[in-house]
Amino acid sequence: MSTKKTTSSEPTYQSVWETLSVVDVSERAEKKNGLTYLSWAWAWGTLMEHYPEATYEFFNEQRDSQGYCEVWCRIKIGELERTMWLPVMDYKNHAIQNPDMRKVSDTRMRCLTKCIGMFGLGHYIYAGEDLPPDSDPPSEPKPEKKPAKKKEPAQKVTPIKQEEVAEQAQPPENHIGSKEEADNVLAFMMSTADTFATGKEQDLIDFWKQNKQVIDLLDQNYNEHYEQLKGHFTALRQQLKTQKEGTNE
């Protein structure tokens, strides 16, 4: 039976969330190497069932000087839009250097699914049911070194749209447009960081560096969110240090 809702008015962020967040994705989710994945084809089909006017676009991947690569995706439902990013990673969720186009393409589709999750569909796959969204952040010890705030010039990139219309567009670097979106960015960043809890400290540091552009946006526009995120990363880093010291004893 279809769960499609029909409304006579334009969708709002709240109405879209209330529609998609109640869709049961448990039978569509797959476990791989301890991580949960949702089929992008099913996720997009479900979005189309409810909001056939939705569109998406990918931005050209961004590569840093070390060869690490990050992809960006934006989804629009009428006047509503969400933006998501994802580093190109291996099967252990570790960022990889100099990925080929197949890995970039696969990551784009994962990013598309994650961006759909920002509207509510399967969001708990990323957030983790064991992480209360309103819990207080852990007490923050002084970090050894605060990531440098480095202003980077805006880059023009060419979005790759569904209609394959080539046009210039700015990357979504200045596009945390509301407190609600900042809340969602914070939740995704914290839940993704938690996947490094049993890994290496350097992987966590690399993840911070790869998302520095978005983190700086939080720092500049939503300082409370930034402080909460920084505290979460600091606590995770201290936890990884403690684990390493324990294994060396």
Secondary structure, DSSP 8 states (H G I E B T S, - for coil): -------SS---HHHHHHHHTTS--TTTEEEETTEEEE-HHHHHHHHHHH-TT-EEEEEEEEE-TTSBEEEEEEEEETTEEEEEEEE-B-TTS-B-BS--HHHHHHHHHHHHHHHHHHTTTTHHHHH-TTS-TT---------SS-----------B-EEETT-----B--GGG---SHHHHHHHHHHHHHHHHTTTTS-HHHHHHHHHHTHHHHHHHHHH-HHHHHHHHHHHHHHHHHHHHHHHHHH-
